[in-house]
Amino acid sequence: MNIGEAAKASGISVKMIRHYESLGLIKEAARTPAGYRLYSDNDVHSLSFIKSARSLGFSLAQIEQLLSLWADRDRASADVKTLAISHIDELNAKIHELTAMRDLLADLASNCHGDNRADCPILSGLENVCASNAG
């Protein structure tokens, strides 16, 4: 199938398919005599795998590792689990950071009267955050 059909079948844009190919996440596509890319069902399956991994927030480097483990039928599932747990730890750290950001902003917003006064606790709070991060 051509790249457009592969994109439709995998749910990945043509641009991203080319990008993943340039990074080596998928093998270089076969070409027609006219130079058009041709993709097999296995290629589409790999693209769908990549899409699933991306939807779970795995980085491209992690996806490269996952693809390697996926292709290696002699691999230990412990290797896959180690990678997954590492990613869970990264996600938990991001969740903690985002929660702290949300809580700080909610606190700043709750202290703002939201009226016509120039006094703004949100802007003052942001200024204080910037000052404390600079020091």
Secondary structure, DSSP 8 states (H G I E B T S, - for coil): --HHHHHHHHT--HHHHHHHHHHTSS---EE-TT--EE--HHHHHHHHHHHHHHHTT--HHHHHHHHHHHH-TT--HHHHHHHHHHHHHHHHHHHHHHHHHHHHHHHHHHT---SS-S--HHHHHHHHHHHHHH-
